[in-house]
Every structure is written in C-alpha cells, then in structure tokens.
Amino acid sequence: MAFDSYRQFIDKLDAAGELIRISQPVATELEITALADREMKKPGGGKALLIEKPTINGKVSPFPVAINTMGSWKRMAMSMSAGTVEEVADELGSLMKAKPPTGFREAIKLFGTALELRHAKPKTVKSGPCKEVIHKFDAPPTRTEPWPAAAPISNLESQMSDSPPTLADLPILKCWPLDGGRFVTLPCVVTRDPDTGERNLGMYRIQVYDQQTTGMHWQLQKVAARHGRRYYERGERMPVSIFLGGDPMFPFAATAPLPDGLDEFLLAGYLRRKSVELVKCETNDLEVPANADFVIEGYIDPKEPLRDEGPFGDHTGYYTLPEPYPVFHVTAVTHRKDAVYPATIVGIPPMEDFYMGGASVKLFLPIFKMNFPEIVDIALPAEGVFHNLVFVSIKKTYPMQAYKIMHGLWGMGQMMFTKYMVIVDADVNVHNTSEVLFHLCANTDPQRDSIFTKGPADVLDHATSEIAIGSKLGIDATKKLPGEGFKRPWPPLIKMDEAVQAKVEKLVNP
C-alpha cells in the first residue's frame, strides 16, 4: 500500500494502536522533544505521537506535529506496508539474485518481479496536493560581506502572521536547550548534479535563521555537498528544494545508503509498490513528490559567504558546535490544506533513528553479501549511534578473512565512518550485544587480534583531533586458525547434551 499523505500513514498507525494523540497545547520549544524523548526511550521504541496543538511562543499552529512515527520495528514495517522489515529485505535479496529463466516456471516468477519493478520509475505529473496552498517570495539580494561570527538567532515568533505561511509559521522544533535555534529535522532535500543532471535525495538538518533564510548542513562527504561544490566552481546559483511528509518511504529513502547517482525515488517507488509522482516546483526546475505535505523551494548562491550553523543536539548524544555552511534562501512555501508536519529528534540513544538505520542495514544486507558472500549478518548497536560501532558475523574459511571484511566494509559508502568494527563467527547473534561482547572478550588477544587504520571520519564526531579525519579499530573476535599465528588447540564452547536438555525441558514443562 502506498500512502497518499503523511496523515494517511498517521491514521493507519492510529488504527493499529501505535499512536498517542496529544490534544492539549505543547510548545515546539523543548516540550515536544521532552515528550518524544521520553517515549523513544521506552522498551521497543514506545508509540508514535501526534501533537494536535503545537504552539510557537504560545500561539497554536494550524499544523499538527507527528513524531516517532517510525521509531519501532513494527512501525518501520508498517511504513513499508509489510509484516516485517525482513520480508522486504528477503524480497529485495531474491531480486538481486535473479537470473535469466531456464524454464516456464522461472519465467513466470521473473515476470511477477518485473510487474513490481515497473512501479519503481518515478513519473512527472502537472500538479498535486502539495500545491493546494502556494506562497511565493521575492528573491533577497545576495550578501557579499561575511556573516557575523556568532549570528544572532531571529525571533521567529514575532514574525508569525495570518498570511500564507513562512518558515516562522511552521511548527519547527527547538529540540534541546543549547540548540542555536529551530531546526527542520526530517527534511528531504532535492539537488541535481549540474554536469550530469542526476538527482539526489538526501537528509540534512535545516537551521532556520529567519522567515526566508536557513542553514544547509550537508557534510563534506555527502552527495549534495559534491553537487554544491560544482555549482561553486561554476559560479552558478544552485537550485534546492526541501519537502516534508507524503509517503513515509520518502524520508527513509533519503537516509538510505544508496550509491552516488542512483535515484532515491526509484527505491521509494519500489518500497511503496507504486511509482512516485513528481511535480515541478514553482520557482526552480527541480521536482518533488506531488503528495508531499510541505515544499520549501529556494537556492544557494555561491557568491555569498558561508554562515555559522549550530549548535545542535545531535545523534552522537553531544552538541555539534557551530561551523560555517551554505545559506539557503527560500523563494516559495507550498503545502497541502490538511498538512501534517513530520519531525524527529536525535540525541542519546536509543532514538527513532536507530530503527530507521537498522532497517537500512537489513534492507541492504543482500548487497553486502553480493560483495562479501561470507557475511552472515550485520548489526549497528544503538550505543554506536549508527556507524561508530558495527558487529559483523562471517562464515570463516581461511586465515585473515576477518581483516579482509574490515577493509572491504570500510571502503563501502557510509561504512567509512565506522570507528570500531568487531568480526565474529557465523554462530554468534550480532543483534545480541551481550553475546558479541562475550566472544570479543573470550576470543581475542588484544595485540594480535586488533588493527588500527586511518580514514575519513564523520564531521559530527567531536572526538577526532581534526574535523572529518580519524582513526579506526578493527577487532577479529573469530576462532583463530593455525595460519593466523595461533599454535594452541582451540577449546570447544561449553554446551549441554541435546538429549539431556530435552529431558530437562519435559520435566520443567510437562
């Protein structure tokens, strides 16, 4: 089932008992974060929240705020219209392994797969619900002088009006006490490569400076940052569009670790089993989903100086401090009449992003296995805040195989940010952190089984000595083979006789 709006997804969560409606006013300044953080920390991720009367400095916004909507394995699966995320991963895995048919039965099976795939390609339509309300702005003049070192945060509340909405009217959250202002936390950012025309859909936090100006926090290694560098080199104004809401597969696709050049709308169309309908923006040539709840159009001018963005309470559990980033100028805001404002928060784990990141790992595990057939499973523990800590189980058949996997994974996309990688044997459940730590402690000699290397680091990592540059530690916690310098017999793991175990189970549970 494809969702035609975020409200439709909310209604499905409500019908399934996965939603709590908050009818009393709740402030967008800190209070929504406090409510959501409390819910996200509950076992299994708690429930989704719909804040029906979010307030901006005491004034109720006309747009409700939905948060923690994908913050559990059940809700993550519901966003994909599936029973479990594993079902979707298995389906994609079988597709990746598809071979030319050798008989009629195989041909029918592949034909069914093709019918699913034909919905993946996005298509352009003339208009859609995202244009039910349109508010255009005059383009502001380009700023040539530097921004102040610590630019003051505008009082957005005083700019609110009853006219068509600006950024000041949207229920944008100030999440944590030391945040530099309000941040759009679930934005889908559309950019285009000026050389090839290839589109990218990413997710980069958006700090609101005033009614028409925001920061654009795309980190150094992101695809949109690469697009931006080309516009800066060419000296051309860069079109950028941001949308929120629509089908929940849009923000998921925006965060998925797809290869550079592969359209995220293809993945969204595949997962929702329906082609994504795109509509041209009002003030630039980019396209956004016709069923989005909000669209914020604009541009970045390469002739304009960068501006400090932050601080921001980040997924690392710490604040990221101010750093200069491009300035995004808003030229239009459009939205549905019944729009729901989707948001999330990040901070000390576990949070909603743990389930979104975990679903990506499960979904793309078949691709990892195509490159490394010995991989059994991969897990990103919540404590590792996405990529800081990665557990990998493998079917080990030759010496030093664990190190081959470490180096291979460090070279794949966002896995380059992994600081600690632990490789275990196939029989270890990598989703059980206690079990992994047991084998880590039992199976390793620290000097022999560890390797340090250097590489790119997450720009949000405050612990590195230099921004975006750091070291990595790989640990081989597999059983050691003679070829790995281990000359002693490897002892067996303690395990009860199965017949005795079965007899005892009957005594305990007759």
N, C-alpha and C positions, 0 to 999 in steps of 0.2 A: 504493500500500500504506500503510495506517495502522498505526502502531506501537502495540502494546498496553502497552508499558512502555519505559523507557529501556534496560533490559537487552536487550530485543529489538533495539533500534537498535544497541547495542554489538555484539551478535552479528553483525549484518549488516556492520558495519564490519570486524569480525574476519575474516569470511569473504571480504571483498574485499581483504584485506591492508592495511587502513587503520588497524589498531590495534596498539599495542605494549602487551603486558601486563607490568607490573612486579610480580613475585612477592615480592620482599624488602620488609621494612618501610620505609616512607618517612614522615617526620614531616609532619604538617599544618602545623607551624610552619616556614615558609620553604622547606623542602626540596621540597615538591611544586611550589611556584612556580618554584624554580630549575630543576627538571626540565622543567616545562611551557614556561617562557620560552625555554629552550634549543631545544626542539622547534619552537615557534612561529616562531622566527627563521630556521629552515631554509627553503630555496627552496620556494615553493609551500605553505608552512604546515606542513610535516612531517607527522607522524602523530598520531592520537588516542592518548591514554594512559589505561590503566585501572590505577589503583593498587590492588592487591588487598588490601594490608595497611597502610592508612594508620594512623598512630599519633598519639595525643593524649598528649603527655608520656610517651612510651614504651609506652603501653597501646594494643594493636591494637583498632581499631574494627571492629564486625561489618559495617560498610557500606563497600564499595569506593567509591573516588572516580574518576569519569570526567571527563576534562578535554581540551580542544582537539578535541572531537568534531565541531564544525562549522567548524574552522579551515583549510579549504581549499575551493576551488571544487568539487572532486569530492565531498567530504563534505557540503558545503552542498546540492548537488543530490541526494545520496543521502538526506538528511533529508527532502526533498520527494518522494522516490521518482521522480525524474526523471533523464534523461540529463544535462541541463544546467539551470542556473537560467534561461537564455534561453528554453528550451522552455516553462517555466511562465509566464514573462513574456509570451511571444507568445500563449499560450492566454488569459491574462487580458486582454491587449490586444484580441484578437479579440472577447472577450465584451463589453468596454466599447464596442465599435463596433457591436454587434449592433443591427439594425433590424428592424421588422416584416417578415415574409416576404412576398415578392411572387409566390412560386410554390411548388410542392410540394417541390422540392429544397431550397429555403431553409427551408421549414417543418420538414423532417426534420433539417436541420442544427441549427436552433434548438431542436428537441425534444431532441436529444442534449445540447446545452448545459444545458437545463433539468434533465435527469436528473443531471448533475453538480452543479448548484446545489441540488437538493433535499437533498443531504447536508450542506449548509453550516449549516443552522439547528441549534443545539445542542438537546439534549433531556435531560430530567431522569429519572434512574433512582433506585431506592431505596437501592442500596449499590454498592460496588465494591472492588477490591483495595486502594485507599488506606486502607481501614478494617480491614484484617486485624489490625492492632495499634493499640489506642486507649489513650492515656494522657491523662486529664483532670486539670486543676489547679484549685485554688480561686483565685478572683479575688483578687489582692492589694488592700489598701486604697489609695485614691487618695492620692498625695503632694501636699501643699499648699505645703510650703516649697521654695525653689529648690534645684536640684541644686548640688553643689559646682562651682566654676568649672572645675576640671580633675578630673572624677570618676575615681577610681581604677578600673582595669580589674580585674574579678574574676578570681580564679584558677580558671578553669573546670575545669582538670584535677582539682583536688581535690574537685570536686563529682560526678565520674563515679561511677556505681553500676551494679549489675547489674539494677536495676528497669527498668520500661519507660522509654524514652529521654526525656530532657530535652534542651534545647539543648546542655548540656555533653557529651552523649554522641555528638552528631553530628560527623562529621569535617569541621568547618567550618575553613576555612583562615585562618591569619595569613599574608598574602601577602608583605608587604615589611617590612624591618627597623623602620621608623619608624611602621608602622600602629598605630592606637590599640587594637587587639585583633583578634579574629577577625571575619571578615565573610562573610556569605552572599552570594555573587557572581552567582548565576544564579537569583534568586528571582522567581517570577511572583506579583505582588501584586494581589489582587482587592479592589476597593472598589465602592461604589454611591453614586450621586447621591441624597441624601435627599429631594430635591424631585421628580425625575422617575422614580427607580428604575432609571435606566440604569446598566449595569455597565461597569466599566473594568478592563482587564488591563494592568498596567504592570510595569516592572522598575526597582526602586530598591534600592540596596545596603542590607544589613541588618547593622549592627554589634551583636554580642552583648555585652551588659553582664553578664548572669548567666543562671541557668537559666531564668528566666521573663521577662526584660526585654531589649529591643533598641532601637536607634535606628530611625527610619523616614526615610530620606534621600530624600524626594520634593522635587525642586527646585521653585522658585517657579512655573514655567510649566507644570508637569505637571498632567495631568487629576486624579490622585489628590489633589494639593495643593488643587485647586479644590474637590473633594469635601470635603476636610478643613476648608477654610475655612467651608463651610456648616454642618458639624457644630459648629464652634467658635462660629459666630454663633447657632446654635440652642441651644447648651449641652448637646448630647446626646452620649452615648458613641458612638463611631464603630466599627462592626464592620469588621475587616480580617482577611483570610485570605491566607496565603502557601503556595504549593505549589511543589514541585520535581519534575522528571522527568516521566514519562509520555511522550507523543509529543514528539519534538524540535521539532515545529511550535509547541508552546506557548510556549517561550521566544522563538522567532523572532517569533511574533505579538505577544508582549508588548513587543518592541522596535520593531515596525513603526510607521511614522508615519501611523497612521490618524486620520481626523478625529474630534474630540471627539463622543461619542455613538454611534459605530459600534462594535458589539461585536467585540472581537478574536477571540472564539471563532468568529464567522462566518468570518473569514479562515482560522483554523486548520482549521475543518471543510472549507472549500473546498480548501485546500492538501493536506490528508491524504485528500481524497475520501471522507470518512466523517464523519458528524455526531459532534460532541463530546458524549459522555455526561457529564452533570454530576450530582453528588450533593450533598445539603445537608450543611453542616458540623455537627459535634456540639454546638458551643457558641455559634454565631451563625447568622444566617439566610442567609449567603452560600453560593454554590455553587462547587465546584471540580471538576476532571476526576476521574471515578471511577477512572481508571487511573493517577493520579499516584503517584509513588514516596513522597513525603513531603508532609504537610499540617501547617502550623503555624497554628493559629487564635488569634484574640485580639481586642484592641480598643485604641483610643486614647481617652484621657479628656481632653476639652477643659479640664477644671478643673485639670489637672495642668500644672506648668511645663514648658517645653522643657528639653532636656538636651543638653549638648555632644556632638557626634558627630564622629569622626575623631581624628587624621589618617588619610588613606587614600591609598595609592599609586594614582593614578587614570589614566584613559585619556589624559589630557593629557601623560603622561610625567613629571609632577610630583606631589608630595603635595598633596592638598587639605587645608587646615588646619581645625581644629575650628570648628564653627558649631553653633548651637542648632537642634535638630529635635525633632519629636514623639517621645514614648516609646510603644513598642508593648508591650503586656502579653500574654503567652502564656497561653491558657486550655486548650489541648489540643495534643498532638502525635500524629498518626496516621501510619501508614506500611504499605507492603507488607512481607511477610515476607522477600522477596528483593530489597529495595530497593537501588538504586544511587544514590549521592549525586552529582549533576551539579554541576560547578563550572567557573569560568573565571577568568582573571586579566586585568588590564589594566595598561598601562604604556607604556614607549617602544615605538612601533610598529616593525614590524608585529606584530600580535597577532591572536588569534582573532576579535575584534570587527570587524576590517577586513573579513572575509569576510561576516559577518552583516550589517553595514551596507551593504556593496556589493550583497548580494543584495536588500536592501530597495529600493535605488535602481533596480536592474534591474527589479524587480517592479512598482514604482510609476511607472516612466518613461512607460507609456501614459497614466497620469492626468495627468502633467505635460504631455504632448503634447496632451491634450484641451484644456487651458487655453492652451497656447502651441504651436500647430501647427508653428512654425518650429524648435522644438528638435529636434535630431538625436540627441544623446546627452549624458549627464551622468556625471561621474566624481568620486569623492571619494578623492583620493590618500591612501595610508596615512600619509604625512608630515603630513597635515592633521588627523589624529586625528578622524575623522568629518567634522564640519561646519566646521572652521576654514578649509579651502581647498576650493573647488569649481570644477571646469572644466566649461564648457558649450559645445557646438558648435551653431551655428544656420545655417539657410538664410536668409542676409541678403538682403532685397529693397528696403529703404528706409533712409534716414538715421536714426541714433539708435536703431535697433532693438535694439542690444545693451543700451542703457540701459533700454529697456522690459523686457527679460528680467531684468536685475538687480533692478529694483524689484519686478517680479512675483514672482520667486522669494523675495526677502527677506520677502515677505508671506505665504508658504506654510509653515505649521506650523514644524517644527524648522529649516527653512532660515533662519529669523530669526536663528539663532546663527552663520551663516556670516560670518567676518571678511574673507575675501578671495575674490572671485569674478572669474574670468577667462573672458571670452567669446571664442570663436574661430570661424572659418568651418567650414562643413559638412565640408570635406575633411580636417580635422585630427582625428587619433585622440586623443580626450581621455584614453584609458587609457594613452597613452604620454607620460609626464611630460616626457621629453626633447623630444619633438615639440612639446608645448604651450609649453614654455619657449623653444624656438627662435622660434616665431611671436610669443610675447609680446615677446621682445627685438627682433625684426625689424620688427614691425608697429605699434609704439606710439611716440608722443611722450608722455613721462610726464605733462606738464601738460595737454595736450589730451585725452588718452585715459583719464584717471583721474577718479573721482568719490568723494568722501568723504560718508558719511552717518552717522546715529546711530540706535541702536535697542537692543532687548533683547540681552543677552549671556548666554552660558552661565554659570551661577553657579559652575561649576568652573574658569572661566578666571581664573587668578591674575594675569594681566597687566593687567586693566582697573583703572582707578582706583577705581571703585565696583563693588560686587557687583551682577551682573545688568544692568549698563548699560555700553555700549561703542560704539565707532565701527566703521565698515566701509569697505572699499576695494573698488571695482569697477574693473576694467580692460577696456577694449574693445580686444582684440587682433585684431579682424577687419580685412579690407581696407577702406580708407576710401573713402567716396563724396564727390562734389563738394558735396553738401548738408551735409556734416559739416565744412566749412571746409577741405577738402583740395583744392588747386588744381593740384597737380602730377600728371603721369601716374603710374599705379601700375605698377611693373615686373612682368614675369612671373617666376614661380618657375623656377629652373633645373631642367630636366628633359630626359633623354636621349630622342632619337628612338626610337619604339617598334620600328621595323623594325631599326634598328641594335642595339637592346638584345636583340631576339630572336635576331639573328645571333650576337652575342657569347655568348649563353646556350648556343647549339648548339656553339660552339667549346669552351666550358668543360665542358659536359656533353653530349658526343656520344652 
